[in-house]
């Protein structure tokens, strides 16, 4: 089961984005625990909340990037859309599921994608944000 840790080197230095990322990581771990404990119904509830929180984070991040004139916003927003589509597909597959192993496999797939966004996708923002003096490098 995916258990995620994030260290300071994975943070952007933009307080609101970093706070959201840490909350998303914490939520992944709570859901992982619920799956591991076989609490499939609780997991489904947590998963619904998690997808909502991710969507809100993506909207806030995109608004911030628009405000600061990030030139590759459309591509970055498209990546967010792909992640949410994947999350919705996985949620739909988990909706009637009571097998914790299959649920764990599907959730791990989503967690890896979201971690990829936090660690890799958003790290691509760093040079631009640093150039604009919005973060310290």
C-alpha positions as CSV (number, residue, x, y, z in Angstrom):
1,X,0.0,0.0,0.0
2,X,1.3,3.4,-0.9
3,X,2.6,5.4,2.1
4,X,3.9,8.8,1.0
5,X,6.4,11.0,2.6
6,X,7.5,14.4,1.2
7,X,10.5,16.3,2.1
8,X,11.3,20.0,1.8
9,X,13.2,19.5,-1.5
10,X,9.8,18.6,-3.1
11,X,8.2,21.9,-2.0
12,X,8.0,24.9,-4.3
13,X,8.3,27.6,-1.7
14,X,4.9,29.0,-2.5
15,X,3.0,28.8,0.8
16,X,-0.5,28.1,-0.5
17,X,0.5,25.5,-3.1
18,X,2.9,23.8,-0.6
19,X,0.2,23.7,2.1
20,X,-2.3,22.1,-0.4
21,X,0.3,19.5,-1.5
22,X,1.0,18.5,2.1
23,X,-2.7,18.2,2.8
24,X,-3.1,16.0,-0.3
25,X,-0.2,13.8,0.7
26,X,-1.7,13.4,4.2
27,X,-5.1,12.5,2.6
28,X,-3.4,9.8,0.5
29,X,-2.0,8.3,3.6
30,X,-5.3,8.4,5.5
31,X,-7.0,6.6,2.5
32,X,-4.2,4.1,2.3
33,X,-4.7,3.3,6.0
34,X,-8.5,2.9,5.5
35,X,-7.9,0.5,2.6
36,X,-5.3,-1.4,4.6
37,X,-7.7,-1.8,7.5
38,X,-10.4,-3.1,5.1
39,X,-12.6,-0.1,5.6
40,X,-13.9,0.0,2.1
41,X,-16.9,2.2,2.7
42,X,-14.9,4.7,4.7
43,X,-12.3,4.7,1.9
44,X,-15.0,5.5,-0.7
45,X,-16.1,8.5,1.4
46,X,-12.5,9.7,1.9
47,X,-11.8,9.2,-1.8
48,X,-14.7,11.4,-2.8
49,X,-13.5,14.1,-0.5
50,X,-10.0,13.7,-1.8
51,X,-11.0,14.2,-5.4
52,X,-12.9,17.3,-4.5
53,X,-9.9,18.7,-2.6
54,X,-7.6,17.9,-5.5
55,X,-9.9,19.7,-7.9
56,X,-10.1,22.7,-5.6
57,X,-6.3,22.8,-5.4
58,X,-5.9,22.6,-9.1
59,X,-8.3,25.5,-9.6
60,X,-6.5,27.6,-7.0
61,X,-3.1,26.8,-8.6
62,X,-4.3,27.6,-12.1
63,X,-5.8,30.9,-10.9
64,X,-2.4,31.7,-9.3
65,X,-0.5,30.8,-12.4
66,X,-2.8,32.9,-14.5
67,X,-2.4,35.8,-12.2
68,X,1.4,35.7,-12.5
69,X,1.3,35.1,-16.2
70,X,2.7,31.6,-16.4
71,X,3.2,31.0,-20.1
72,X,2.5,27.3,-20.2
73,X,-0.7,27.4,-18.1
74,X,-2.8,25.7,-20.8
75,X,-0.6,22.6,-20.8
76,X,-0.4,22.5,-17.0
77,X,-4.2,22.9,-16.7
78,X,-4.6,20.1,-19.2
79,X,-2.4,17.9,-17.1
80,X,-4.6,18.6,-14.1
81,X,-7.7,17.7,-16.2
82,X,-6.1,14.4,-17.1
83,X,-5.4,13.6,-13.4
84,X,-9.0,14.4,-12.4
85,X,-10.3,12.3,-15.3
86,X,-8.1,9.4,-14.1
87,X,-9.3,9.9,-10.5
88,X,-12.9,9.9,-11.6
89,X,-12.4,6.7,-13.6
90,X,-10.7,5.0,-10.6
91,X,-13.4,6.2,-8.2
92,X,-16.1,4.7,-10.5
93,X,-14.3,1.4,-10.6
94,X,-14.0,1.4,-6.8
95,X,-17.7,2.4,-6.2
96,X,-18.9,-1.2,-6.0
97,X,-15.7,-2.7,-4.9
98,X,-15.3,-4.6,-1.6
99,X,-12.0,-6.3,-2.4
100,X,-9.4,-4.3,-0.5
101,X,-6.5,-5.6,-2.6
102,X,-8.0,-4.5,-5.9
103,X,-9.0,-1.1,-4.3
104,X,-5.5,-0.7,-3.0
105,X,-4.1,-1.4,-6.5
106,X,-6.3,1.1,-8.1
107,X,-5.7,3.7,-5.4
108,X,-1.9,3.2,-5.7
109,X,-2.2,3.9,-9.4
110,X,-3.9,7.3,-8.6
111,X,-1.6,8.2,-5.8
112,X,1.4,7.7,-8.0
113,X,-0.1,10.0,-10.6
114,X,-0.8,12.7,-8.0
115,X,2.6,12.4,-6.5
116,X,4.0,12.8,-10.0
117,X,2.1,16.1,-10.2
118,X,3.4,17.4,-6.9
119,X,7.0,16.3,-7.3
120,X,7.5,16.5,-11.1
121,X,4.8,18.5,-12.7
122,X,4.8,21.4,-10.3
123,X,8.6,21.4,-10.1
124,X,8.5,22.6,-13.7
125,X,6.9,25.8,-12.4
126,X,9.9,26.6,-10.2
127,X,12.2,28.4,-12.8
128,X,9.4,30.7,-13.8
129,X,8.3,31.4,-10.3
130,X,11.9,32.1,-9.3
131,X,12.5,34.4,-12.3
132,X,9.4,36.4,-11.2
133,X,10.8,36.4,-7.6
134,X,7.7,34.6,-6.3
135,X,9.7,31.9,-4.7
136,X,13.3,31.7,-3.4
137,X,15.5,29.1,-5.0
